[in-house]
């Protein structure tokens, strides 16, 4: 297993993250939970929105099974049950009374969800505890912190990152999208994540495949060693100042 404790601490320190990076894994069998140290079973009623908060702020490693009392909709998104056409129709009808203008539009949203394939259990916990091998890692931060993560990855190898917003249920834009594509996925947390999951007004989230953590850390180090050190917190030059002297350090021909 990778040294997730060290990597988690380095990310948190370099980016001044307020909360812990979060690890997620889908499990084929409930019995697989027994091999994870410090796991807490969470049978009480909940939504998935609440689970990352309990991991990143309260320090829980939570094991949830397909038989537990998580909201049915959340189970169908995050790897705890399969979803039928009838399920989607029921969800679409409910969405028409809340976030969507009609059942037809709600059905379009339902079919857009990049759902995680169903297993018997999931485990979510602070990456720093390093007690299981993650499939997706979630990092919550303000826009400047998340920008630095993405810029760090580009410093190692450039790519143009794509962004999605599905609306309510936007945890799928981060976790589900990353799980299914193997690509970093940025998301603006939705109303439920902020109300039930206590995501702060200034927080957004990025989901990373585990293999991208080394790239992000390497890039952060490289940016700090640039001619003008780029790091968080970001130094403020000021809107009324002439920036030419500063910029010429990085761009001599300017």
N, C-alpha and C positions, 0 to 999 in steps of 0.2 A: 504494500500500500504506500502511496506517495506520502510525503511529510506534509499533510494538510494543515497541521497545527502551525508549523513554521510559515507556510505560504499564506494562511489566513491572517496571521499576526502581521506579516509584512505588508499585505494589502491594506489592512486596517491602519497601520502606522503611516504608510506613505500617503494615503489618501485622507487620513483623519476621519475615517468612517465612524459614525455615531453608534452603529450597531454591528453585530457580527455577520459576516458572510454566511449564507445558508446553503446546506447541502440537501439534495433530494435524490431518492432512489425508489424506483418501482420494484416490487418483489413478486416473483411468481407464486411463492407459497407463504402462508402465514407463519409456518415453522421457521422461515428464514429470519424472522425477527428475533428468535431466541439466541442467535449468534452475535447480536449487536449489544455491546456493553452499554449499560446505562439507559436503555430504551424505556420510555414510559408509554404504556398503552393508554389510548385516549378514547374511551367508549362513549363519553357524553356527547350530547348533540352539539354540532359545530358546523361551520362552513370552512372551506379550504382557506378563505381569506385570513382566518384567525391563526392558522398553523404557522406560517412564516414568522409572524410576530412573536409567538411563543418560543420559537427557536432563536431568533436574532436578538431579542430583548431579554426574555426570561431564562434562556439557556436550556430549554427542554430538547431532548431528542425524542420525537414522538413517533410511535408506531400505530398506524391506523389500518384496519382491515376492511374488506368488502362487506363484512357483517356489522360493522360499527355504525354509529348514528350520524355520520357526516351527511350533509344535505345531498339528496339524490343527484341533483344537477352537478354538484362538485365532484361526486364520485365518477360521473360519466365523462368529466373533463380530464381528471388527473390520475386515471389508471386504476380505478377500483370497480368499474362495471362497464359492460358494453351498452351501447345506446342504440335503440331501435328507431324506426321511422315514427312509430306512435309516440315514443318518448319526446322526439323533437317537435312533433305537432303539439303536444301538451305544453311544452316549454314555449313554443311560439305563441300560443294563445295567451299564456300568462304575460309574455313580453309585450303583447299588444295593449295591455292595461298599464304598463309601466314605461319601458324605454323605447319601444318600437311603435310606429304609426298603425300597424296592422299585423294580423297573424302571418300574412304572406311575407312581409318584410322581416318579421321575426324568424320565419323559417329560413330565409336567406342567411341570417346571422347564424342560426344553428348549423347549417351546412358548411359554414366557413370555419368552424372551430377545428384547429389542429389538435384533436384529442389524443391523449396518451393511451396506448393499447392497454386493455384491462388485464390486471393480475389480481392476486389475492390480498396484497397489502402494499403500503407505501411507508417509507420512513423519511422524516424531515428533521434536521437538527443543525446546530451550529457547526460550521466546518472546522472550527478550532478544536472541537472534541475529537476529531479524527477517528471516530469509532465505526465508520462504514465507508465504502468506496462510493462517491457520488456519481450520478449520471448527469446532473445539472447543478450548477452553482449560481445562486441568486445574490446579487450585490445591490443593496439599497443605498442611495445617496442623493445629494442635491445635484442639479444639472451640471455644475462645474466638476464635481467629483466623477460623475459618470462620463462626462466628456473626456476627462483625463485618461480614464480606462480605455476608451475607444481610440483616442489619439495614440496611446501607448502601443496598442496592438497594431495600428497603422505604421508606427515607427519601425516595427520589426518587419511587417509585410503589409503593403497597402491593399485595402479593399474598401469599396463603398458600402457601408452598412445600410441595411434596409430596416424600415420602421413600420409597425402595424398598430392600428387601434381598432379593435372589434367592438368597442363599447363596453357595456356592463359584462363582467366576466373577463376583464382584460388580463387577469393572471395567465390566461392562455396565450396572450401575445408575448409573454416572456417565457414562462416555463414550458408550455406546450409547444410553442414554435421552435424553441431551442432543442427540445427533446426529439422532435420529429425531423428537423433539418440538420442537426449537428452544427448549427451556426449561431454566433452571438445574436441575441435578440433583445432589443430595447423596448420598453413599454412605459406608457403613462398609466399608473394604477388607477382603477376605476372607483366609483362611489363606494361599492361594497368593500374594496380593499382599504379604503380610507376610513369608512365608518366602522366596520367590523374588525378589520385587520390593523387598524391604528397606524396606517401609513401616513406620515406627516404631510402637510400641504406642500412642503418644498422638496419632497422625495419623489424620485422616479426609480426604476429598477432595470437592471440588465441581467439577463440569464446567459451564462457562459458554459460551453462544454468544458469538462475538467481539463482537457488538453490545452485550452487557451489561457489557463491561469499563468503558466510559465511565460507565455508570450506577453501577457499584460505586465507581469512583474519586470521582465527584461526590458520592455519598452519604457516603463516608468523610470528605470535606472538610466537608460540611454537619454531620455528627455532631460533628466536632471543634470546630465553631463554635457548638454549642448552649450554652444557659445553663450547664449542667454539661457540660464537654467529655467526649464519649464517644470514647475511642480505645484502641488497644492499645499497650502492655500495660495491662490494666484495673487501676485503682486499687482498693485494698482498704479498705473502711470498717471492717470488723470486726464480728463477730457480737455482741459484748457492748456495742456503742456505740449511743446513741440517734441514729438517722439523721434525725430530724425537721428539724434545722437545715439539713442538706444538701438534703433533699428539698424543703423550702420554696422553695429557689432555683429549682427547676424547676416546682414545683406550688404556687404562692402560696396557693391556696385550701385546701390540705390542712390 
